[in-house]
Amino acid sequence: MKLVGHYGFATDIAFAQGETIKQIAMGDSDAWSVTTVDNHIFIKPKAKNAVTNMTVLTAYIQGRQRVYNFELSAHWSQHGAHPIPNDMMFAVDFRYPAQQEQIEFKQQQQQLLKQQLSSNQAPKVINQAYFYKGDDSIAPIKAFDDGRFTYLTFNRKQDLPAVYIVNSTISTADNSESLVNSNVNPHYPDTIVIERVVRQLVLRQGNRVACVFNQNFAKEKPADYQTSNIPHVVRHLIQQGGKHD
């Protein structure tokens, strides 16, 4: 590679991230000032006749070696540091096709994930065997689950109630209540999404109470709550607040 330096200015030669400079061999080591920092070489011509060559040995993944050969020459800039056009090279940045393909692939995957996360993913109805008892004014008009979450849809004219779960196992219930993580999807503004599938839910609003029962709870296979409905995405639950009595 031909590299033209300029008296009074340094040039930055940048290799790949993680690449280690092992050795630099100069044909005329007195003609150039050479400094290494991480994966960068900073060179600046010193001699009046700074024509020489430079060979750089580097190591990268698992100790593999790369060899770079430079033909160096130098002159005074004809147009100064900020001319148009500029005949100076302040930096040389090496690009590697295989690594560039990996970077582009990762960028495409990240863009795809962003699109998936921002898209409206309709829940898949797995179980609709739900019934309720209690105050009709706060009861849902529709209830189902997708094996992971429970969905309660309410009349648009009514306020959404607070939702609790009744603590239980497949065979028993102790009738104590706990708050449960829930949210309202903006694409379904009248639906509360409860981030569990349970035997019984309690809905409360002031003095009004209604209970929602899952008739298929004993038959349903326990869900893996670390999964999501987007491939290759792991869901992490974040606990907030203190213990509720």
VEXDREN-2710 file (C-alpha; in Angstrom, 1 decimal):
% VEXDREN-2710
k/r/px/py/pz
1/MET/0.0/0.0/0.0
2/LYS/1.3/3.5/-0.9
3/LEU/1.0/6.0/1.9
4/VAL/2.0/9.7/1.5
5/GLY/2.8/11.5/4.7
6/HIS/3.1/15.3/5.2
7/TYR/5.7/17.2/7.1
8/GLY/4.4/18.7/10.3
9/PHE/1.4/16.3/10.4
10/ALA/0.8/12.8/11.7
11/THR/-1.2/10.0/10.0
12/ASP/-3.2/7.5/12.0
13/ILE/-3.2/3.9/10.7
14/ALA/-6.1/2.0/12.3
15/PHE/-6.3/-1.8/12.2
16/ALA/-9.3/-4.0/13.3
17/GLN/-10.7/-3.7/16.8
18/GLY/-8.9/-6.4/19.0
19/GLU/-6.0/-6.7/16.6
20/THR/-2.6/-6.5/18.3
21/ILE/0.5/-5.0/16.8
22/LYS/3.4/-7.4/17.3
23/GLN/6.2/-5.9/15.3
24/ILE/7.1/-3.0/13.0
25/ALA/10.0/-3.1/10.6
26/MET/11.2/0.1/8.9
27/GLY/13.6/0.3/5.9
28/ASP/14.8/3.6/7.3
29/SER/13.8/3.9/11.0
30/ASP/15.3/7.4/11.3
31/ALA/13.1/8.8/8.5
32/TRP/9.8/8.5/10.3
33/SER/8.5/8.9/13.9
34/VAL/6.4/5.8/14.8
35/THR/4.1/5.4/17.8
36/THR/1.7/2.5/18.6
37/VAL/-1.4/2.8/20.7
38/ASP/-3.7/-0.3/20.9
39/ASN/-4.6/-1.2/17.3
40/HIS/-3.3/2.2/16.0
41/ILE/0.0/3.3/14.5
42/PHE/0.7/7.0/14.4
43/ILE/3.5/7.9/11.9
44/LYS/5.0/11.3/11.0
45/PRO/7.8/12.0/8.5
46/LYS/11.1/13.4/9.9
47/ALA/13.8/13.1/7.3
48/LYS/14.1/15.4/4.3
49/ASN/14.0/12.3/2.1
50/ALA/11.5/10.1/3.9
51/VAL/11.0/7.5/1.2
52/THR/11.1/4.0/2.7
53/ASN/9.0/0.9/3.4
54/MET/7.3/-0.4/6.5
55/THR/6.1/-3.9/7.3
56/VAL/3.7/-4.4/10.2
57/LEU/3.0/-7.8/11.8
58/THR/-0.3/-8.2/13.8
59/ALA/-2.2/-10.9/15.6
60/TYR/-5.9/-11.2/15.8
61/ILE/-8.4/-14.0/16.5
62/GLN/-6.8/-17.0/18.2
63/GLY/-3.3/-15.7/17.4
64/ARG/-3.7/-15.6/13.7
65/GLN/-1.3/-13.3/11.9
66/ARG/-1.7/-10.5/9.4
67/VAL/1.1/-8.9/7.4
68/TYR/0.8/-5.3/6.1
69/ASN/3.3/-3.7/3.7
70/PHE/3.5/0.0/3.2
71/GLU/5.5/2.1/0.7
72/LEU/6.1/5.4/2.5
73/SER/6.9/8.8/1.0
74/ALA/6.3/12.4/2.2
75/HIS/6.1/16.0/1.1
76/TRP/4.9/19.3/2.3
77/SER/1.2/19.9/1.8
78/GLN/0.5/22.0/-1.3
79/HIS/-2.8/23.4/0.1
80/GLY/-2.5/23.5/3.9
81/ALA/-4.4/21.5/6.4
82/HIS/-8.0/22.3/5.3
83/PRO/-8.0/22.9/1.6
84/ILE/-10.5/21.9/-1.0
85/PRO/-9.3/19.6/-2.5
86/ASN/-7.2/18.2/0.2
87/ASP/-4.1/16.1/-0.7
88/MET/-3.5/15.0/2.9
89/MET/-4.4/11.7/4.6
90/PHE/-5.0/12.2/8.3
91/ALA/-6.2/8.6/8.8
92/VAL/-6.1/5.2/7.1
93/ASP/-8.8/2.8/8.3
94/PHE/-8.6/-0.9/7.2
95/ARG/-11.9/-2.7/6.5
96/TYR/-12.1/-6.5/6.4
97/PRO/-14.8/-8.1/4.2
98/ALA/-15.6/-11.0/6.6
99/GLN/-15.8/-8.7/9.6
100/GLN/-17.8/-6.1/7.7
101/GLU/-20.3/-8.8/6.7
102/GLN/-20.6/-9.8/10.4
103/ILE/-21.2/-6.2/11.4
104/GLU/-23.8/-5.7/8.7
105/PHE/-25.5/-9.0/9.7
106/LYS/-25.7/-7.9/13.3
107/GLN/-27.0/-4.5/12.3
108/GLN/-29.7/-6.2/10.2
109/GLN/-30.6/-8.5/13.1
110/GLN/-30.8/-5.6/15.5
111/GLN/-33.0/-3.7/13.0
112/LEU/-35.3/-6.7/12.6
113/LEU/-35.6/-7.1/16.4
114/LYS/-36.5/-3.4/16.8
115/GLN/-39.2/-3.9/14.1
116/GLN/-40.5/-7.0/15.9
117/LEU/-40.5/-5.3/19.3
118/SER/-42.4/-2.3/17.9
119/SER/-44.9/-4.4/15.9
120/ASN/-48.3/-5.3/17.0
121/GLN/-48.2/-9.1/17.8
122/ALA/-51.7/-10.4/18.3
123/PRO/-51.9/-13.0/21.1
124/LYS/-52.7/-16.6/20.2
125/VAL/-55.8/-18.0/21.9
126/ILE/-55.0/-21.3/23.6
127/ASN/-57.6/-21.5/26.4
128/GLN/-61.0/-19.7/26.7
129/ALA/-62.4/-21.8/29.5
130/TYR/-63.0/-18.9/31.9
131/PHE/-66.0/-17.9/34.0
132/TYR/-66.6/-15.3/36.6
133/LYS/-68.6/-14.7/39.8
134/GLY/-69.2/-11.4/41.5
135/ASP/-70.1/-7.9/40.6
136/ASP/-71.2/-7.7/37.0
137/SER/-70.1/-4.0/36.7
138/ILE/-66.4/-4.9/36.9
139/ALA/-66.5/-8.3/35.2
140/PRO/-64.7/-8.8/31.9
141/ILE/-66.6/-9.3/28.7
142/LYS/-63.9/-11.7/27.4
143/ALA/-61.1/-13.8/29.0
144/PHE/-58.5/-16.1/27.5
145/ASP/-54.9/-17.1/27.8
146/ASP/-52.1/-17.9/25.3
147/GLY/-50.3/-20.4/27.6
148/ARG/-48.1/-17.6/29.0
149/PHE/-50.3/-14.6/29.7
150/THR/-54.0/-14.1/30.6
151/TYR/-56.0/-11.5/28.7
152/LEU/-59.1/-9.8/30.2
153/THR/-61.1/-7.5/27.9
154/PHE/-63.6/-5.0/29.4
155/ASN/-66.4/-2.8/28.2
156/ARG/-64.9/0.4/27.0
157/LYS/-67.3/2.5/29.1
158/GLN/-66.1/1.0/32.4
159/ASP/-62.9/1.8/34.4
160/LEU/-60.3/-1.0/34.5
161/PRO/-60.2/-2.7/37.9
162/ALA/-57.1/-3.7/40.0
163/VAL/-56.1/-7.3/39.4
164/TYR/-54.8/-9.8/42.0
165/ILE/-54.0/-13.5/41.9
166/VAL/-55.2/-16.0/44.4
167/ASN/-52.1/-17.9/45.5
168/SER/-52.5/-21.6/44.8
169/THR/-50.9/-24.8/43.4
170/ILE/-52.5/-27.2/41.0
171/SER/-54.2/-29.0/43.9
172/THR/-54.7/-26.4/46.6
173/ALA/-55.4/-22.7/47.2
174/ASP/-54.6/-20.7/50.4
175/ASN/-57.0/-17.9/49.4
176/SER/-54.3/-15.2/50.0
177/GLU/-54.0/-12.5/47.3
178/SER/-51.0/-11.0/45.6
179/LEU/-50.5/-8.2/43.1
180/VAL/-49.4/-9.5/39.7
181/ASN/-47.5/-7.8/36.9
182/SER/-49.9/-6.6/34.3
183/ASN/-50.1/-4.0/31.5
184/VAL/-52.4/-2.5/28.9
185/ASN/-51.2/-2.9/25.4
186/PRO/-51.9/0.4/23.5
187/HIS/-53.1/-1.7/20.5
188/TYR/-55.7/-3.2/22.8
189/PRO/-56.7/-0.4/25.2
190/ASP/-59.6/-2.2/26.8
191/THR/-57.6/-5.4/27.6
192/ILE/-55.5/-6.0/30.7
193/VAL/-52.6/-8.4/30.0
194/ILE/-51.7/-10.4/33.2
195/GLU/-48.2/-11.8/32.9
196/ARG/-49.2/-15.2/34.4
197/VAL/-51.7/-18.0/33.8
198/VAL/-53.3/-18.8/37.1
199/ARG/-56.3/-20.7/38.6
200/GLN/-58.1/-17.6/40.0
201/LEU/-57.9/-13.8/39.6
202/VAL/-59.6/-11.3/41.8
203/LEU/-60.8/-8.0/40.4
204/ARG/-61.3/-5.1/42.8
205/GLN/-62.6/-1.6/42.3
206/GLY/-63.7/0.2/45.5
207/ASN/-66.1/-2.1/47.3
208/ARG/-66.9/-4.1/44.1
209/VAL/-65.3/-7.5/43.7
210/ALA/-65.4/-10.2/41.0
211/CYS/-63.5/-13.4/40.6
212/VAL/-62.3/-14.9/37.3
213/PHE/-61.7/-18.7/37.3
214/ASN/-59.6/-20.7/34.8
215/GLN/-61.3/-24.0/34.4
216/ASN/-58.4/-25.6/32.5
217/PHE/-55.7/-24.6/35.0
218/ALA/-55.1/-28.2/36.1
219/LYS/-54.7/-29.4/32.5
220/GLU/-52.5/-26.6/31.2
221/LYS/-48.7/-27.2/31.0
222/PRO/-46.7/-24.6/33.0
223/ALA/-45.3/-21.9/30.8
224/ASP/-41.7/-20.9/30.6
225/TYR/-41.9/-17.2/31.5
226/GLN/-38.3/-16.6/30.2
227/THR/-39.5/-17.0/26.7
228/SER/-41.3/-14.5/24.5
229/ASN/-43.4/-14.7/21.3
230/ILE/-40.4/-13.3/19.3
231/PRO/-37.8/-15.9/18.2
232/HIS/-34.4/-15.8/19.9
233/VAL/-35.6/-13.2/22.5
234/VAL/-35.3/-14.0/26.2
235/ARG/-37.7/-12.3/28.6
236/HIS/-36.3/-11.1/31.9
237/LEU/-38.6/-10.4/34.9
238/ILE/-37.6/-7.4/37.0
239/GLN/-38.9/-7.3/40.5
240/GLN/-39.9/-3.8/41.7
241/GLY/-40.9/-2.6/45.1
242/GLY/-40.9/-4.4/48.4
243/LYS/-42.9/-7.3/49.8
244/HIS/-46.7/-7.0/50.0
245/ASP/-48.4/-8.4/53.0
END
